[in-house]
């Protein structure tokens, strides 16, 4: 999902500046996340933080499924059917 945002940005500003900005953003976001983690641990303890980190993948899955909709098997095309028959 992030590549869909950073790719056009890198294309518009150039590779060197684009990657530098993306690294800067990633570093700042990581520092903020660690700062928030430390604050939460200091204020509430480790248990709520571990529960929150355990729920994050489920929240991410819900967001992805909400954005792309239910997953369905892809239909077979000519290449796949010919390839499975050994042609």
Secondary structure, 3 states (H helix, E strand, C coil): CHHHHHHHHHHHHCHHHHHHHHHHHHHHHHHHHHHHHHHHHHHHCHHHHHHHHHHHHHHHHHHHHHHHCCCCCCCCCHHHHHHHCCC
